[in-house]
């Protein structure tokens, strides 16, 4: 009887075009947009050309300062700052009159770089210009020291070498942040409409009373509906993982280079699917409870939306936490543990202790929430509208 009710609820859900839309189309569109956005974000600017506005008196000798930067295009203007404001250039460079001759004579010269730090292109161009001028500064200092018969190494008593603990591509930290967020949101978005319809929707349509009159125990009805919500959430999670994997592989360059699981690829994918299924069960329990409490679909959605928004907070909390800094509480707190564990998976780390803590905490919380929902579902006050 349980399976019959379960399959019946599944058929009803997939007959609903809204459920299909939210389960399949919305995750694909959302994942595609986010993946392309983050790929653009991590792009190092190869092939980009930046316009640098300078005064019309800018000489060929001054132009040679940027000879090694092929992506900087010098644009002479009567008013470089105005050209920047009009959007004709991404940055403006103002030099003192007789800039190079002042340097040769040992006089102080001033350089002004004008840009917009809120613009990615402008910030990148200002960084390039600063690097070019820094190289010129070092060259001038070296020439002055040599002309005085001094060793240029006197002004550089030591060198600093920065070495990363991990040899991983820096872009992998971005993937470790966006994949759990996408997965958590997709599971919630996919399971939310089904949860609202199966409880609050039944009450709103006045069909719950007739359903309870059938010779089926309330626990069986509750369990079948919970299984339906879990299945739809798990399907959405699977679609999300597949879409993200395919798009990173075929639509990106920098993100694709960052991902490499080596020989553990199959194991990591299998564990990620398992954890996603457990999280779908946890999410289904919460959404089921909000739907039981609500009297209408709209009210149920009002209750569930803030809960699903909780999936955004671990992204901010764990963004700057290294995998070697993750501790027990990161894997013991539901929702956060999904982000923490998937972050380890993305970095190729498989810690079965952390996996056990994550699964156990989610199952315990899921069981508690499910039992609360069962208690409420046994009372007519919460089942009848």
N, C-alpha and C positions, 0 to 999 in steps of 0.2 A: 504493500500500500504506500509505503514511504517513497519508493522509486516512482510509482505511478504519479503521485502528486508532484514529485520533483520534476519529472519530464513534462508534465502538464504545465507547470509554472514556467519552465524553460521555453516551451513553445509559445506560451502567451507573451513572454517578454520579447522574444525575437520576432513576433508578429508586429510588435510596436515599432513603427519607423523611428520614433524618437530614441528608443533604446539602441537600435542599430546605428543611428547617427552618432550618438554619444559614445558607443562602444567601439566603433570602427573608424568613422571618418574624422571625428574631432581629435582623437589621439594622433592620427597620421598627420593631419594639418599642423597640429601644435608641435609635434616632434620635428617635423620638417622645418618649420619656421625657426625654432630654437637652435637646431643643429646648424643651419645656415648662418644664423646670427652669430653664434659662438665661433664658427669657423672664420667669419669675417673679423671677429674681435681678436683672435689670436694670430691673424695674418701679420707677417712682418713687414708688409708694404712693398714686397717685390713687384715690380712692374708699375708702381704708382709714381706719378710725377707731381711734384709740389712746386707751386709758384712762390718765389721769394721776391717781394717788391723792394727795390733799392732806388736811390736817387739817380737822376739822369747823368750826373757827373761820375758815376761809378766807372772806374778805369779798368783796363784789361789786366793790370797787375792785381787789382783787388778781386777781379773776377777769378784769377788763378787760385785764390784761396779755396774755392769750391770745386777745383778741377777733379778731385777724386770722388765727387758725389754726382753721379750721372742723373740721379732722380731729382736733383734740384734745378729748377728752371728759373734763371734770373730774369726778372721783368722790370725794366727801367720805367720810372714814373716821376712826374713832376712833384707828386705828393704821395710817397709810399704809404703813409699811415692812412690816407683817405682811400687808396686802392685796396688796402686790407679791409676797411670798413665796408666798402662796396662789394666785397666778396670776390674781387678779381685776383687776390692772392691769399695764401694761407698764413703768411707772416711777413713782417716788414723789418728791414735792417737799416739802421741809421748810423753812419760813420761820421766822425769829425772831418772837417776840411783838411786836406793834405794828411790823411790818416797814415799812409805808409811812410811818408817822409818824416812825420813826427816820430814814428817808431824807430826809423833809422838814426834820427838825431838824439835818441834817448829821451824824448819828451813823452809826457803822459798823453795817452789817447783814450777816447771814450767810445764805446760801442753800445747801441741800444737795440735790443731785439723786442719787437712788439708782436704779440700773438694772442690767441684765445686758448687758454688751458682747458676749456670745456669742450673744445673740438679735438677729435682724435688726430685729424690730418694736421691741424695747426700745432698740436703738441709734438707730433712726430717731426715736423719740419723744424721747429725750434730746437729739438734735440739734435738733429743733424747739423744745424748751424752752430750750435754750441760746441759740438765735437770738432767741427772744422776750425773754429776760432781757438779752441783749446790746443789743437795741434800746432796752429800758427804761434801761439804763445810759447809753447815749449821750444819751438824752433828758434824763436827770437832770443829766449833766455839762454839757450845753448850757444848761439853765435856770440852773444855778449860775453859770456864766461870765457869762451875760447879766445876772444879778442883781448881779454885781460890776462890771458895765460893761465886760466884756472880750469880745473877738470869739471865738466858739467855734472859728473856724478856726485859732486859735493852737495848739491841741492836735493839729492835723492839718496838719503842714508840707508833706506831699506825699501824693499818691494813687498807688496801685499799680494798674496795668492789666495784666492777664494776657491774652496773645493766643496762640492755638494756631497752629502752623505750618500745620497742615492744617485745612480747614473740615469734615472728615468728622464724622459722628455718632460720639461716643465709644463707642457700643455695637458699632461695626464691628470694634474690636479684639478683642472677645469672639468674634464670628463668625469672625474670622481665626484664632482659637486652636482653636475647637471643630470646625470643618469638617475640617481636616487630620487631627485626632485621630480623629474618627469614621470618616473615609475609610480611614486606615491600619489601624485596628482591624477594620473591616468586611472589608477585603480579606484580612487575616490569618485572621479567623474563618471566612470563606467558603471560602478555599483550603485551610485546615488539614486538615479531614477528608478531602478528596479526595487530598491529598498522602500522608496516612498510609495510606489504603486502597490506593493505586496501587503502592506499593512495599512498605512494612512489612506491609500487609494481605495482599498476594500471598504474601509469604514465610510469614506466619503461617498462611495457609490452604493452604499447600503447593501453590499453583498456579503459582508463579514458574518451577519447573523445567519444567513442561509448556509454559509460554509461551515459554521459551527454546529449546525443541526445534522450534518452528515455523521455517520457512525465511524468517525475518525477522531482519535484523541488529539487534544490540543497540542500536546508535545510533538506528535508526528507532524501536524500542520506547521508548527513553529520550526522544527528541524528541517523540513522540506523547503520552506521559504528561505531559511538561513543558507541552506546549501545552494539555492538558486542565486542568491546575492553573491555568495562566495565564488561560484562558478563564473558569473559574469565579470566580477572584479578580477579573477585570475586570468580570464580570457583577454581582458583589456590589458593586463600586465604583460602577458605573452606578446600581444600585438605590439605593445610599446617597445619591449626588448628587441623584437625582430626588426621593427622599423628603425630604431636607433642604430642597431648593428649594421643594417644594410645601408643606411644613409651615411654613416661615418665611413664605411668601406668604399662607397661608390660616389658620394657627393662632396667629400672633403679631402683635403691633402694634409694639412697640419695635424688635425685630430686623428687621422688614420695612422700617421707615423708614430703618434704617441702611444698607441695601444699595441701591446705585445704580451701575450700570456705564455708563450712558449709551449712546453709540453703539457701544461696544466689547463689548456684551453677548455677541453671537454669537461673536466672536473669543475672548473670555475663556473661555466655556463650552467651545469646541472645544479650546483649549489645556489646560484643566483635564481634559478627557476623555483627551487624549493623554498627559499626565503621569501620570494615574491608570493608564492601560494600561501605561506603562513601569514604574511602581512595582509593578504586579501581576506583571510578568515578573520583576522583581528578587526579589519575595517568593516567587514560585513556585520560583525557583532555590534559595533558602535552604531552603524547606520540602522540596523534593525531596531535597536533600542530607541533611537530618536523617532523612528517611524511609528513604533508602538505608542509612544507618549503623545505624538501629534494626532490631531483630529482630522486634518486635511493634508493633501499633498503639499500645498504651499507652506503650511506650518512645519511640516517635516523637513522641507528644504531649508527653511529658515533656521531650524535647529542643527542640521547637518553641515551647512556651509561653514560656520566658524570652526567646526571640528576638522573639516578637511583643510582649512587654512593653516592648521597646526603643522601641516607638512612643509610649510615654508620656513619655519623657525630653525630646524636642524641645519638647513642650508647655510644660514647666517652663523650659527653657533660653531659649525665644524669647518667652515671655509678656510680658516687659518690654523687648523689643528693638524699636525703631521700624524702619519699612521703610527709612528713610534710613541706618540703622546696619548693615544687612545687608552683609556683605562676601563675598569669594571663598569662604572656607571654609564659609560657611553653605550654599552651593550645590554645593560639591564633596563634602560628606560625605553618603553615602546615608542615607535616612530623614529626616535633618534637612533635606535640600534640598527634599523634598516639602512640608514645613511652611513653609519659607521662601518657596518659589515660590507656593504657594497663598495665603500671606499677602499677597504682592504682588498677586495676582489679585483678592483680596477688596477691596483698597484701590483697584482699578482701574488698577494699574501693570502695564505690559507691557514687560519688558526682555528682548529676544531674546538678549542675551549671557548673562544668568542662565538663561534657558531652555535654551540650548545647553550650558552647563556642567552643569546638572542632568541633562539627558538623557544626555550623554556619560559622566558619572561613574556613573550607574546602569547604563548599557549595559556599560561596562567591568567593573564589579564583577559584574554578572550573568554576563558571559561567563566570567570567572575562576571563579566558583562553579559554573557549568554544566560547565566543563571538568573541574573537580575531581570533580563528580558522574559525569561520563562515564568518567573513569579508574577510579573505584570500581565503576561498573556493569559494566565490562569484566572485573572480577575476580570469580571465583566465591565468594571469601571473603565479599564484601559482598552478593552477590546470593542465594546459597543460605542457607537457614536451617539 
